[in-house]
């Protein structure tokens, strides 16, 4: 019996060690796409459709300069299977663990005989300061003034003043996904 347990333990440890050596899928970021013989209004419509399909709301659209900016969109949760703004396992996990929001900026420029679309997705995380807890019975009130029987987010005035959105940088996976979808729409 002990030999069987030892063999089982050895197999588990070996499997864990070897799984760390497995090659991960390579991700190739796309910074911009360029399409020949295309007019700016066609690209703008395609970009609007893609952003709308992904549930982004457009905050600013300038057809002359080829600029589109969206309002911040909260990251999709695990049960929102119809949404596609979390690209990759890390981004999905992060959006489910934290309050994440993303803002998209697109620029559409004429370069020689090609029309090029660039995309930048900025990610932010909500930071709510903790409230000092003096005993274990007050742990439920660490972030909120709620009661043990009913948990709700009721922030104290000093916490409300200290809430900030922390910049996390760019989401290159979502940028690439948006550009691929726009290129697909423009190809039709």
C-alpha positions in Angstrom: 0.0 0.0 0.0 2.8 2.4 0.9 4.5 1.6 -2.5 1.3 2.5 -4.3 1.1 5.9 -2.4 4.7 6.6 -3.1 4.3 5.8 -6.8 1.2 8.0 -7.0 3.0 10.9 -5.3 6.0 10.5 -7.6 3.7 10.6 -10.7 1.9 13.7 -9.4 5.1 15.6 -8.7 6.6 14.6 -12.1 3.4 15.7 -13.8 3.5 19.1 -12.1 7.1 19.7 -12.8 6.8 18.8 -16.5 3.7 20.9 -16.9 5.7 23.9 -16.0 8.1 23.1 -18.9 5.3 22.9 -21.4 5.4 25.4 -24.2 2.7 28.1 -24.1 0.9 29.3 -27.1 2.7 32.2 -28.7 0.7 35.4 -28.9 1.6 37.8 -31.7 0.4 41.3 -31.0 -0.9 43.4 -34.0 -0.2 47.1 -33.6 -2.1 48.2 -36.7 -3.7 46.9 -39.8 -3.4 48.4 -43.3 -5.8 47.7 -46.2 -5.2 49.0 -49.8 -7.9 50.8 -51.8 -10.3 51.5 -48.9 -12.0 54.8 -48.0 -12.1 56.2 -44.5 -15.9 56.2 -44.1 -16.0 52.4 -44.8 -13.3 51.8 -42.2 -15.1 54.1 -39.7 -18.4 52.1 -40.1 -16.6 48.8 -39.7 -14.9 50.0 -36.6 -18.2 51.3 -35.1 -19.8 48.0 -35.8 -17.0 46.0 -34.2 -17.0 48.2 -31.1 -20.8 48.0 -30.9 -20.8 44.2 -31.2 -18.3 44.1 -28.3 -20.7 46.3 -26.2 -18.4 49.4 -26.2 -20.2 52.8 -26.2 -18.6 55.4 -28.4 -17.8 58.7 -26.5 -16.1 60.6 -29.4 -16.2 60.0 -33.1 -14.4 62.3 -35.6 -14.8 61.2 -39.2 -12.5 63.8 -40.6 -9.5 62.9 -38.5 -10.4 59.2 -38.3 -10.6 59.1 -34.5 -12.9 57.0 -32.3 -12.8 56.8 -28.5 -15.1 54.7 -26.3 -16.5 55.2 -22.8 -14.9 52.9 -20.2 -16.5 49.4 -20.2 -16.4 47.2 -17.1 -14.8 43.9 -17.8 -17.1 40.9 -18.5 -17.8 38.6 -15.6 -17.7 34.8 -15.9 -21.5 34.5 -16.3 -21.6 37.1 -19.2 -20.9 34.5 -21.9 -22.1 36.8 -24.7 -19.4 39.4 -24.1 -16.0 39.2 -25.7 -13.9 42.0 -24.1 -11.8 39.6 -22.0 -9.2 38.1 -24.3 -7.1 35.3 -22.8 -7.2 33.5 -19.5 -5.3 36.2 -17.5 -7.6 39.0 -18.6 -10.7 36.8 -17.8 -9.4 36.0 -14.3 -8.4 39.6 -13.6 -11.9 40.9 -14.6 -13.5 38.3 -12.3 -11.3 39.1 -9.3 -11.2 42.9 -9.6 -13.3 45.8 -10.9 -11.7 46.4 -14.3 -12.6 48.8 -17.0 -11.2 49.3 -20.5 -11.3 52.3 -22.9 -10.6 51.9 -26.6 -9.1 54.5 -28.9 -8.9 53.9 -32.7 -7.0 56.0 -35.2 -7.7 55.6 -38.9 -5.0 57.2 -41.2 -4.3 57.3 -44.9 -0.7 56.1 -45.6 0.3 56.2 -49.3 -2.4 54.1 -51.0 -3.4 52.2 -47.9 -5.8 53.0 -45.1 -4.3 52.0 -41.7 -6.2 51.4 -38.4 -4.4 51.6 -35.1 -5.9 50.5 -31.8 -5.0 51.3 -28.1 -6.9 49.7 -25.2 -6.2 51.2 -21.8 -7.0 49.2 -18.7 -7.8 50.5 -15.2 -8.6 48.8 -11.9 -10.8 50.3 -9.1 -9.0 50.8 -5.8 -11.1 51.2 -2.7 -9.2 51.9 0.5 -9.8 49.6 3.4 -11.3 50.7 6.7 -9.3 50.0 9.8 -10.6 47.0 11.6 -9.9 46.7 15.3 -11.3 43.3 16.0 -12.2 40.1 14.1 -15.9 40.7 14.6 -15.6 43.9 12.5 -14.0 42.1 9.5 -17.2 42.3 7.5 -16.9 46.1 7.7 -13.4 46.2 6.2 -14.5 47.9 3.0 -18.1 48.8 3.9 -20.4 50.0 6.6 -22.8 47.1 6.1 -24.1 44.7 8.7 -23.2 41.0 9.2 -26.7 39.9 8.1 -26.8 42.1 5.0 -23.6 42.8 3.0 -23.7 45.8 0.7 -21.1 48.4 -0.4 -21.7 51.4 1.8 -18.6 53.4 1.8 -17.6 55.9 4.5 -17.0 59.5 3.4 -13.2 59.2 3.8 -13.2 56.1 1.7 -15.3 57.8 -1.1 -12.7 60.6 -1.3 -9.9 58.1 -1.7 -11.4 55.9 -4.4 -9.2 56.0 -7.6 -8.9 54.1 -10.9 -5.4 52.8 -11.2 -3.9 52.6 -14.7 -2.7 49.0 -15.5 -1.4 49.8 -19.0 -2.5 48.5 -22.3 -4.3 45.3 -23.2 -2.5 44.1 -26.4 -4.6 41.0 -26.7 -7.8 43.0 -26.9 -6.2 45.5 -29.3 -5.2 42.6 -31.6 -8.7 41.1 -31.4 -10.4 44.4 -32.2 -8.1 45.0 -35.2 -8.7 41.4 -36.5 -12.4 41.9 -36.3 -12.2 45.3 -38.1 -10.1 43.8 -40.8 -12.7 41.0 -41.2 -15.5 43.6 -41.6 -13.5 45.7 -44.1 -12.7 42.6 -46.2 -16.4 41.9 -46.9 
